[in-house]
């Protein structure tokens, strides 16, 4: 069971690294509802959903759905839905923490450069800057 959990968690993590699903990291509950709804469909409807996703260029999401469907239909011990939901939550938080650390590191490296920008350049570099205080010290 632990190896299955790790396998599914790694698949979620790889999916969150794709450009397609990178934005889903922030709200994993909304993303979680998509596979839950798709997996509850009959096989014909499920296959139609997969075809629709692939036509719309959402291969990563289609691959995840395929994997979860295969796990659900395997005989013998397999992950229950609550376990892969937990893996989804854990990997979502892990990916979100990673992106926050990447942003913090980038800000730290850019702080020196931004000090030398004029107001117009700072506004352009920090777009959508109107709601943020550009002159505030970047930590």
DAVENBEL-V258005 format. One line per field, one symbol per residue. ss: DSSP state (H for helix, E for strand, C for the rest). burial: 1 if it has 16 or more other ideal C-beta (glycine too) atoms within 10 Angstrom, else 0. A space follows every 50 residues. Layout:
ss: ???
burial: ???
This chain:
ss: CHHHHHHHHHHHHHHHCCCCCHHHHCCHHHHHHHHHHHHCCCHHHHHHHH HHHHHCCCHHHHHHHHHHHHHHHCCCCCCCHHHHHHHHHHHHHHHHHHHH HHHHHHHHHHHHHHHCCCHHHHHHHCCCHHHCCCCCCCC
burial: 00010001101110110001100110010011011001100000010011 00100001011111101110100000001000111011001100100000 000000000000000000000100010000000000000
